[in-house]
Amino acid sequence: MDPHSDTPASASKLSVVIGGEEIEITYLDGRTERIMVGYVQLKAMDAYLAAMGDDERAIELFCGRDPGWAATLTPVSALAVFSKGQGLNLPLFEIWYPEFQRKMEILRPGYLKGIGDLVQQAMENLKASGLASTPTAPSSASEPASS
Protein backbone atom coordinates (compact mmCIF):
# COMPACT_ATOMS: atom_id res chain seq x y z
CA MET A 1 0.00 0.00 0.00
CA ASP A 2 1.30 3.40 -0.88
CA PRO A 3 1.71 5.24 2.45
CA HIS A 4 0.50 8.45 0.75
CA SER A 5 -2.69 6.90 -0.61
CA ASP A 6 -5.82 5.28 0.79
CA THR A 7 -5.79 2.76 -2.04
CA PRO A 8 -3.94 -0.56 -1.63
CA ALA A 9 -1.45 -1.11 -4.45
CA SER A 10 -3.28 -4.30 -5.46
CA ALA A 11 -6.70 -2.65 -5.64
CA SER A 12 -8.31 -0.56 -8.31
CA LYS A 13 -9.83 2.76 -7.34
CA LEU A 14 -13.23 1.43 -8.42
CA SER A 15 -12.95 -1.58 -6.09
CA VAL A 16 -12.25 0.79 -3.21
CA VAL A 17 -15.27 2.94 -4.08
CA ILE A 18 -17.68 0.00 -4.34
CA GLY A 19 -16.12 -1.89 -1.43
CA GLY A 20 -14.71 -4.87 -3.28
CA GLU A 21 -14.79 -6.70 -6.58
CA GLU A 22 -17.52 -8.78 -8.14
CA ILE A 23 -16.75 -12.27 -9.43
CA GLU A 24 -18.81 -15.19 -10.68
CA ILE A 25 -18.79 -18.32 -8.55
CA THR A 26 -20.16 -21.81 -9.02
CA TYR A 27 -21.83 -23.84 -6.30
CA LEU A 28 -21.36 -27.58 -5.93
CA ASP A 29 -24.92 -28.09 -7.23
CA GLY A 30 -23.99 -26.30 -10.49
CA ARG A 31 -25.74 -22.96 -9.85
CA THR A 32 -23.73 -19.84 -10.62
CA GLU A 33 -23.93 -16.42 -9.03
CA ARG A 34 -22.12 -13.10 -9.19
CA ILE A 35 -20.97 -12.13 -5.72
CA MET A 36 -19.07 -9.27 -4.15
CA VAL A 37 -15.72 -10.15 -2.59
CA GLY A 38 -15.21 -7.24 -0.27
CA TYR A 39 -12.89 -5.43 2.03
CA VAL A 40 -12.95 -6.47 5.66
CA GLN A 41 -14.15 -3.52 7.71
CA LEU A 42 -11.69 -2.10 10.21
CA LYS A 43 -13.89 -3.22 13.11
CA ALA A 44 -13.72 -6.79 11.76
CA MET A 45 -9.94 -6.99 11.25
CA ASP A 46 -9.66 -9.04 14.45
CA ALA A 47 -12.04 -11.57 12.84
CA TYR A 48 -9.72 -11.64 9.80
CA LEU A 49 -6.81 -12.30 12.15
CA ALA A 50 -8.78 -15.13 13.76
CA ALA A 51 -9.62 -16.56 10.31
CA MET A 52 -5.96 -16.90 9.29
CA GLY A 53 -5.43 -20.61 8.86
CA ASP A 54 -9.17 -21.21 8.30
CA ASP A 55 -9.59 -20.49 4.60
CA GLU A 56 -13.32 -21.24 4.56
CA ARG A 57 -13.97 -18.76 7.37
CA ALA A 58 -11.85 -16.16 5.56
CA ILE A 59 -13.89 -16.73 2.37
CA GLU A 60 -17.12 -16.22 4.32
CA LEU A 61 -15.72 -13.07 5.94
CA PHE A 62 -14.68 -11.61 2.56
CA CYS A 63 -18.21 -12.17 1.23
CA GLY A 64 -20.22 -11.39 4.37
CA ARG A 65 -21.70 -14.89 4.40
CA ASP A 66 -22.72 -17.20 7.23
CA PRO A 67 -20.48 -20.03 8.49
CA GLY A 68 -20.70 -23.06 6.22
CA TRP A 69 -21.35 -21.09 3.03
CA ALA A 70 -17.81 -21.59 1.67
CA ALA A 71 -18.27 -25.36 1.79
CA THR A 72 -21.05 -25.03 -0.81
CA LEU A 73 -18.64 -23.64 -3.44
CA THR A 74 -16.69 -25.65 -5.97
CA PRO A 75 -12.97 -25.81 -5.15
CA VAL A 76 -12.11 -23.54 -8.09
CA SER A 77 -14.63 -20.93 -6.96
CA ALA A 78 -13.54 -21.14 -3.34
CA LEU A 79 -9.92 -20.58 -4.36
CA ALA A 80 -10.88 -17.67 -6.62
CA VAL A 81 -12.78 -15.99 -3.78
CA PHE A 82 -9.94 -16.65 -1.33
CA SER A 83 -7.31 -15.28 -3.71
CA LYS A 84 -9.37 -12.17 -4.52
CA GLY A 85 -10.16 -11.57 -0.85
CA GLN A 86 -6.53 -11.95 0.21
CA GLY A 87 -5.45 -9.59 -2.58
CA LEU A 88 -7.87 -6.93 -1.35
CA ASN A 89 -7.39 -7.37 2.38
CA LEU A 90 -3.84 -8.47 3.08
CA PRO A 91 -2.30 -5.05 2.27
CA LEU A 92 -4.73 -3.44 4.72
CA PHE A 93 -4.05 -6.11 7.34
CA GLU A 94 -0.31 -5.48 7.02
CA ILE A 95 -0.96 -1.87 8.07
CA TRP A 96 -3.56 -2.67 10.74
CA TYR A 97 -1.71 -5.46 12.52
CA PRO A 98 1.30 -3.46 13.82
CA GLU A 99 -1.14 -0.84 15.16
CA PHE A 100 -3.14 -3.61 16.82
CA GLN A 101 0.03 -4.99 18.38
CA ARG A 102 0.98 -1.58 19.77
CA LYS A 103 -2.49 -1.15 21.26
CA MET A 104 -2.47 -4.62 22.82
CA GLU A 105 1.02 -4.13 24.23
CA ILE A 106 -0.20 -1.00 26.02
CA LEU A 107 -3.28 -2.77 27.35
CA ARG A 108 -1.59 -6.08 28.23
CA PRO A 109 2.22 -5.91 28.22
CA GLY A 110 3.73 -9.11 26.78
CA TYR A 111 0.34 -10.47 25.75
CA LEU A 112 1.11 -10.75 22.04
CA LYS A 113 4.57 -12.28 22.19
CA GLY A 114 3.42 -15.75 21.17
CA ILE A 115 0.59 -14.58 18.92
CA GLY A 116 2.84 -12.10 17.15
CA ASP A 117 5.33 -14.83 16.30
CA LEU A 118 2.55 -17.02 14.85
CA VAL A 119 1.06 -14.22 12.77
CA GLN A 120 4.49 -13.17 11.51
CA GLN A 121 5.10 -16.76 10.37
CA ALA A 122 1.68 -16.82 8.66
CA MET A 123 2.48 -13.55 6.88
CA GLU A 124 5.84 -14.91 5.73
CA ASN A 125 4.12 -18.06 4.44
CA LEU A 126 1.57 -15.96 2.53
CA LYS A 127 4.31 -13.82 1.03
CA ALA A 128 6.29 -16.92 0.06
CA SER A 129 3.19 -18.31 -1.67
CA GLY A 130 2.77 -15.07 -3.61
CA LEU A 131 -0.56 -14.15 -2.01
CA ALA A 132 0.80 -11.19 -0.05
CA SER A 133 2.24 -9.54 -3.13
CA THR A 134 0.04 -8.23 -5.90
CA PRO A 135 -1.98 -11.41 -6.53
CA THR A 136 -3.61 -12.14 -9.82
CA ALA A 137 -6.91 -13.77 -8.96
CA PRO A 138 -9.06 -14.84 -11.87
CA SER A 139 -11.79 -12.30 -12.54
CA SER A 140 -14.22 -15.15 -13.03
CA ALA A 141 -14.12 -18.51 -11.33
CA SER A 142 -15.03 -20.48 -14.42
CA GLU A 143 -15.07 -24.20 -13.87
CA PRO A 144 -13.13 -26.45 -16.19
CA ALA A 145 -15.28 -28.04 -18.84
CA SER A 146 -15.99 -31.71 -18.18
CA SER A 147 -15.45 -34.13 -20.97
C-alpha positions, -999 to +999 in steps of 0.1 A: +000+000+000+013+034-009+017+052+024+005+085+008-027+069-006-058+053+008-058+028-020-039-006-016-014-011-045-033-043-055-067-027-056-083-006-083-098+028-073-132+014-084-129-016-061-123+008-032-153+029-041-177+000-043-161-019-014-147-049-033-148-067-066-175-088-081-168-123-094-188-152-107-188-183-085-202-218-090-218-238-063-214-276-059-249-281-072-240-263-105-257-230-098-237-198-106-239-164-090-221-131-092-210-121-057-191-093-041-157-101-026-152-072-003-129-054+020-129-065+057-142-035+077-117-021+102-139-032+131-137-068+118-099-070+113-097-090+144-120-116+128-097-116+098-068-123+122-088-151+138-096-166+103-060-169+093-054-206+089-092-212+083-096-205+046-133-212+046-140-188+074-119-162+056-139-167+024-171-162+043-157-131+059-147-116+026-182-122+012-202-114+044-217-149+044-227-172+072-205-200+085-207-231+062-213-211+030-178-216+017-183-254+018-210-250-008-186-236-034-167-256-060-130-258-051-121-235-081-146-209-070-135-211-033-099-206-044-109-177-066-128-160-038-099-167-013-073-153-037-094-122-045-102-116-008-065-119+002-055-096-026-079-069-014-074-074+024-038-085+031-023-051+023-047-034+047-040-061+073-003-055+070-010-019+081-036-027+107-017-055+125+013-035+138-011-008+152-031-036+168+000-050+184+010-016+198-025-012+213-025-046+228+010-041+242-002-010+260-033-028+273-016-061+282+022-059+282+037-091+268+003-105+257+011-107+220+046-123+222+034-158+212+006-146+189+028-121+171+053-148+163+026-170+149+011-142+128+045-132+115+051-168+104+017-168+087+025-135+069+058-149+057+041-181+044+016-160+025+043-138+010+063-169+001+032-183-017+028-151-036-006-141-020+008-112-001+022-095-031+000-082-059-020-114-065-036-121-098-069-138-090-091-148-119-118-123-125-142-152-130-141-185-113-150-205-144-151-242-139-131-264-162-153-280-188-160-317-182-155-341-210 
